[in-house]
């Protein structure tokens, strides 16, 4: 069975050190932008080869458009989050995926937080969105892309709120970067610190070959990372 998919990538720069960002990550809920996050529980954590491996279970809810009500009731969805913290390379990678409603819309997301030369922290988010609903997969994937961008803005705003409260005097790089992800049809129109790019999106018939190639690259990227993380936790993906 062939399942069509879309991928999306965003970047956000936080004007705080990588160490502060990692510490704040475990304390980012609740915040004014996280009303959709209902619960969070750490179910596994261990240090292996000098790296911290964690697995958490979150419960989230999001309103759906009217046309989506026929497929999905607005009930909480469980999200599993695996993460790997490497203090030597100063990278923090999280991989999240929804456990329910996967045939309607499955969202696999990878976020990599890394230290920058100016002392700030770059967060690169990639999402792989697929749907198996015949006749509606394109609309569902398009909705998923827009929801990914919207939630990215909320997550960045909420994260910055937590960072400001936890480290009020620890801004780095002059504190000049934009606080949240913005999205536009042209990357050139974005602030220098923030870029949003849809790698493969539904509905563009003039670049079918490019879209298929990008979708394949995105699929292989997520498949590779998902398999690696699942193996690290000895859990079948």
C-alpha distance (Angstrom), angle and dihedral (degrees) to the residues before:
residue distance angle dihedral
X1 . . .
X2 3.79 . .
X3 3.80 114.6 .
X4 3.80 115.8 -164.7
X5 3.76 115.7 -138.1
X6 3.78 143.7 -176.5
X7 3.78 129.7 -148.4
X8 3.78 130.4 -154.8
X9 3.81 133.4 -173.0
X10 3.80 131.0 -163.6
X11 3.79 134.6 175.8
X12 3.80 129.4 -154.2
X13 3.79 129.3 179.6
X14 3.80 118.0 -148.8
X15 3.82 116.2 -157.8
X16 3.78 92.4 -136.5
X17 3.78 132.8 89.2
X18 3.77 119.4 -90.6
X19 3.80 90.0 -113.2
X20 3.80 92.5 54.5
X21 3.80 91.8 46.3
X22 3.80 91.6 52.8
X23 3.81 92.4 48.0
X24 3.81 91.0 48.1
X25 3.80 91.7 47.6
X26 3.80 91.5 70.8
X27 3.80 90.1 49.8
X28 3.80 102.0 41.5
X29 3.82 95.3 110.7
X30 2.91 129.0 109.5
X31 3.79 105.1 33.1
X32 3.82 133.9 140.4
X33 3.82 91.5 -93.9
X34 3.81 97.6 49.0
X35 3.80 103.9 72.7
X36 3.82 88.3 125.3
X37 3.83 91.4 61.0
X38 3.79 106.9 86.3
X39 3.80 104.8 171.9
X40 3.81 141.6 0.0
X41 3.79 127.9 -167.4
X42 3.79 131.9 177.2
X43 3.79 107.5 -136.7
X44 3.81 100.9 171.7
X45 3.80 136.6 16.9
X46 3.78 132.3 164.7
X47 3.81 142.2 152.3
X48 3.78 114.8 -123.3
X49 3.81 127.6 170.1
X50 3.78 89.1 -8.2
X51 3.80 93.1 -56.1
X52 3.80 129.0 110.8
X53 3.81 114.4 -127.5
X54 3.79 118.1 -167.0
X55 3.78 135.9 176.8
X56 3.77 121.5 -165.5
X57 3.77 135.6 178.1
X58 3.79 119.2 -142.9
X59 3.79 132.6 -175.4
X60 3.79 117.6 -147.2
X61 3.78 138.4 170.3
X62 3.78 131.4 -161.3
X63 3.81 130.4 179.2
X64 3.79 115.5 -111.1
X65 3.83 128.2 -145.0
X66 3.81 118.3 -100.8
X67 3.79 92.8 -102.5
X68 3.80 89.5 54.5
X69 3.79 94.1 58.1
X70 3.82 90.3 82.8
X71 3.80 90.0 62.9
X72 3.78 104.9 29.8
X73 3.78 137.0 33.1
X74 3.78 115.2 -146.3
X75 3.79 95.7 -108.9
X76 3.81 127.2 136.7
X77 3.79 115.6 -81.1
X78 3.79 123.2 -149.7
X79 3.79 116.7 -125.1
X80 3.79 123.6 -165.7
X81 3.79 116.5 -151.7
X82 3.79 124.0 -166.0
X83 3.79 119.8 -174.0
X84 3.79 139.6 -177.3
X85 3.81 121.8 -159.2
X86 3.80 116.4 -163.0
X87 3.85 109.8 -170.3
X88 3.81 92.8 -175.1
X89 3.81 98.2 54.4
X90 3.81 89.4 30.2
X91 3.77 94.8 -130.1
X92 3.77 128.2 135.5
X93 3.80 116.2 -166.0
X94 3.80 125.9 -171.5
X95 3.79 127.3 -172.3
X96 3.81 119.5 -168.0
X97 3.78 132.7 -179.6
X98 3.77 135.2 170.9
X99 3.80 117.9 -111.6
X100 3.80 98.2 -160.2
X101 3.81 133.7 51.4
X102 3.81 90.5 21.0
X103 3.81 94.2 146.8
X104 3.79 89.9 55.0
X105 3.79 95.3 44.1
X106 3.78 128.4 -15.2
X107 3.79 117.1 -167.0
X108 3.80 121.0 -169.0
X109 3.78 113.5 -176.0
X110 3.78 132.1 -174.3
X111 3.81 123.1 -169.7
X112 3.80 122.3 -173.7
X113 3.82 118.6 -165.9
X114 3.80 113.1 -164.1
X115 3.79 137.1 172.2
X116 3.81 117.1 -106.7
X117 3.80 129.6 -148.4
X118 3.81 92.6 -107.9
X119 3.81 91.5 54.3
X120 3.79 95.9 -103.2
X121 3.81 125.5 117.9
X122 3.79 125.7 -114.6
X123 3.80 119.2 -151.3
X124 3.80 115.8 -163.1
X125 3.81 114.2 -168.9
X126 3.79 123.2 -166.4
X127 3.78 124.5 -178.1
X128 3.79 130.2 -167.8
X129 3.81 111.3 -161.1
X130 3.80 124.6 -171.9
X131 3.79 138.2 167.2
X132 3.79 134.6 -167.4
X133 3.81 97.1 -164.3
X134 3.80 104.3 122.4
X135 3.78 112.9 -128.4
X136 3.80 94.5 7.3
X137 3.81 103.7 57.0
X138 3.81 93.6 101.9
X139 3.80 93.3 53.0
X140 3.79 91.5 44.4
X141 3.79 92.5 49.4
X142 3.81 91.1 48.0
X143 3.79 88.8 50.8
X144 3.79 89.3 48.7
X145 3.81 92.1 53.0
X146 3.80 92.2 51.0
X147 3.80 91.3 45.8
X148 3.81 89.4 49.9
X149 3.81 90.7 54.4
X150 3.81 92.8 44.7
X151 3.79 92.8 48.8
X152 3.80 89.0 46.0
X153 3.79 89.7 59.1
X154 3.80 91.4 47.4
X155 3.80 92.6 46.7
X156 3.81 92.6 50.2
X157 3.80 93.5 46.4
X158 3.79 91.4 47.4
X159 3.80 92.6 45.8
X160 3.81 91.7 50.8
X161 3.80 89.2 49.7
X162 3.80 90.2 55.5
X163 3.81 92.5 44.7
X164 3.79 91.7 52.1
X165 3.79 91.6 50.7
X166 3.80 95.3 45.3
X167 3.81 98.0 39.6
X168 3.83 107.3 23.1
X169 3.81 94.1 161.9
X170 3.79 101.1 36.4
X171 3.80 104.7 87.0
X172 3.79 114.4 143.4
X173 3.81 134.1 -168.2
X174 3.79 90.1 35.6
X175 3.79 92.7 -68.3
X176 3.81 91.2 -97.6
X177 3.80 100.8 131.8
X178 3.77 122.1 106.4
X179 3.83 111.9 -98.4
X180 3.79 97.8 -134.4
X181 3.77 145.1 29.3
X182 3.78 114.3 -93.6
X183 3.76 125.6 -165.4
X184 3.76 131.4 -146.0
X185 3.78 139.5 152.3
X186 3.78 91.7 -109.4
X187 3.80 122.9 51.9
X188 3.78 90.1 -158.1
X189 3.79 90.1 66.5
X190 3.80 93.3 57.8
X191 3.82 126.9 98.6
X192 3.80 110.6 -92.7
X193 3.80 92.5 -112.0
X194 3.80 96.4 53.0
X195 3.78 130.5 52.3
X196 3.79 131.5 175.7
X197 3.78 121.1 -172.7
X198 3.78 130.8 173.2
X199 3.76 104.9 -144.5
X200 3.78 95.5 -170.5
X201 3.75 124.1 6.4
X202 3.80 132.5 174.5
X203 3.78 123.8 -105.3
X204 3.83 102.5 37.7
X205 3.81 104.6 120.6
X206 3.80 95.5 168.9
X207 3.78 94.5 68.1
X208 3.78 101.1 38.9
X209 3.78 94.0 140.5
X210 3.81 93.5 49.1
X211 3.78 92.0 46.4
X212 3.77 93.0 50.0
X213 3.79 90.2 48.9
X214 3.81 92.7 48.2
X215 3.79 91.8 45.8
X216 3.79 90.3 51.1
X217 3.81 91.8 50.3
X218 3.80 90.7 47.6
X219 3.78 91.8 48.0
X220 3.80 92.7 50.2
X221 3.82 90.8 46.9
X222 3.78 93.6 53.8
X223 3.79 94.2 39.1
X224 3.80 90.1 53.5
X225 3.79 95.2 47.6
X226 3.79 94.0 42.5
X227 3.79 91.3 51.9
X228 3.81 92.8 47.6
X229 3.79 93.9 50.3
X230 3.79 92.8 43.9
X231 3.80 89.7 51.9
X232 3.79 91.2 49.2
X233 3.79 89.1 56.8
X234 3.81 93.2 38.4
X235 3.78 90.9 -124.3
X236 3.79 124.8 131.4
X237 3.77 110.9 -118.6
